[in-house]
Amino acid sequence: MRAGQLTGTCFTSRWAIAPSRCVALAPHELPAGFRAWGLAAGVKGGGELDVGLLVCDEPGCVSAARFCDSGVLAAPVVLCQTECDLTALRAVVANSGNANAATGAAGLEQARLVQVAAAARLGLDPRQVAVASTGVIGVPLPGKRIATAIARSAEAHRPAGSADFAAAIRTTDAIDKHVALSVELPSGRVRLCAQCKGAGMISPRFATMLCFVQTDAALSEETADLLTTVTVKRSFDRISVDGQLSTNDTVLLMASGASGVVVAPESEDELVFGEALDALMRELALRIVADGEGAKRIARVHVRGGDGEAVEAIARGVANSPLVKAALFGGDPNWGRIAQAIGGALPGTAPLPFDIAIEGIRVCSAGVGVAFDAAALAAAMLRDEVEYSVSLPGGGAETELFFSDLSFDYVKINAEYTT
């Protein structure tokens, strides 16, 4: 997968494997029971789509949610956590162009205004409507303007509705991040669909992103919560663009049950469905990394050995090192950048006997450089995806992180973000 250039296939990376029982659908094909559309409410200006609405028509819809763990939570996150029934959401209204973060009590009131307007438009209890925002921090949200646009909006029944929804939640994204799958469970066929945004301010402690997942399978509250927890930990918790933690991260899973296929706990259906959801989430997470605000290539760092704390610290240290990321951008096989990141992650433990391999080519053994095929390594570093492996002595711990390079465009985009 070349960053910024997807092939149009559903699974675009070797690190997101399509399950055998899945068939890719056109990304705008929503599961049964769902509708979605986008609006131009003037948050961004220029007539751009900047508000998306997604609704489930099934009254028994089951949901699960995950949010960021920042010490500065945006108003929509606070509102969802305190005033929504997160197990029975029927709709979400999401805006781009304004994060509604660091806006105090006024920001919370504006988020509530948007929630109530969407609930009235859709005929729902406000507690059934989640709100989400993404964009510039510290700027008042024009809630009244959004509410007016919602009240006047015409529902989209055309197939492109979910595409408009996906477009409406994007900020600096250059890559489309919506995927749809048909999944053959032992008990019948169901659909999975998701829309996601994210390109910068991405950290391994969740990510700066919004992700909305829909399925027409019937899930219990417990199953929805379990599967959301597990798949988020293996996807959005495992990516880094710049190591910066967001104020607005939101992941929502909604299950309409409209297919009539029940996914019972601890069943073969749950196993197959979970595999499909996991693959979908990892694909979207990898698209975020590939977007990376000007990213040229992406990488996976795989760390094993030692204990859980050590491997996690090393993985984060490597993934967030500006030196490693700059070398990745330039295709520079300078494994010393990785060595210094390992040492920085575990200070006071020298001498540390670690091994490093790049695309299977060992460059360091027990903390000492070894002879290797320089031409082969140089060629490997020019691939669109590069894998770094780090091994520590002893223990059975293991982890991975996916990250993007550090490009000229990343600096330019973020230097001019509000100007």
C-alpha positions, 0 to 999 in steps of 0.5 A: 500500500502506498501512503495516499494511494489506495488500490480500491480493494478493501484490504490494502496492507499485508498487516490487515488480513481479510478473513476467508468468509468475508466479501468486500462490498462497495464502501457506501453499502450500509447494513440493513436498518441504517441510513446516513447522509452529509450536510454543509452546515457552514462550520468549515465554510465554502459549501463543504460537507461538514456535518454527518448524520447516521441513524438506525431505524431498528428500535432494538439497536444495540451499541458500544462505545470507546473514547480517548483517555486524555485529561482534556476531553472535548465537550461531545465526549463528555456529553456522550459519557454523561448524557447518552445511553451508550448501550442503546444508541440509535443515531450519531451526529458528527461535525468536522472543522471544529473540535469543540474542545477546551470550550468549557460549559458553553461548549457542552451547551452547544454540543447538547443543542446539536444533540437535541436538534438531531433527536428532534429531526429523527424522532428519537430520545436525545439519550439515543443520539451520540455527538462527535466533533473533530477539527480546531481546538479552542474555538466555539462550536456554531451549534445553532448553525448546525442545529438549523442545518439539521432541522432543514436537512433532507434524508438521503436514501441514495446509495452515496449517503454513507459516502457523504457521511464519511466525507463530512467527518474528514479534516486533513484526511487525504484517503477515504476511510470507509469499508463495507463487508459481507460476512458469512456466519454459520447462522447466516450472512450479515453486513459490516460497514464503517466510516473513519477519519484520522490523519494527524495527532495520532497516538498509540494511546488510542488515536485522533480519530472518529470511527463509526461501525454498523452491522445488521447482526443481532448482538447482545450488549455484552457481546458488542462491548466485548468485541469493541474493546478487543478490536480497538485494542488491536487496531486504533490502540496500536497506531502512531503518526506523531505520538500526540493524544487527541481530545475527541477520540470516539469509536461507536459500534451499532448493531441493528439486528435487521438481518435476523442473524443472532450472534450468541456469546461464545459461539462460532458465530461470535468467533467469525464475526469477531475476526471480520470486525477485527480485520475491518478495524485494523484496515481502517487503523492502517489507512489512518497511518498511511494517510499520516498528513503527507506520509510517504511510507508506513512501518510496523515495529514488532517487539518480543521478549522481556516483559510487557512493560519493556516491550511496550515502552520500546515499541512506543519509543521506536514508533514515536522517535522523530529520528526513526520516522525521518529515516523511514521517510528518506528510506535510510537504513540507519538502524542506529536510530532504532538502537537509540530509541530502544535505549531511550525507552529503557534508561538505566538498563545498559548494557542491553542485549537486543537484536534488530532486524529490518524486513527480516535482515538482521543488522544488530545482535546482542546490542552489537552491529553485524554484517549484512547485505547493504544493497538488500537492506537499502532496497527493503527500505524503499518499500511502501511498508517496512517492518522492524523487529526487536528482540529482547532476551528472556520472557514471552511478552510481545507487542506491535505498533504501526506508524508513519514516517515524518515528512515535509508535508506533515510539518507544513500542514501542522505549521499552517493548521489554523492560518 
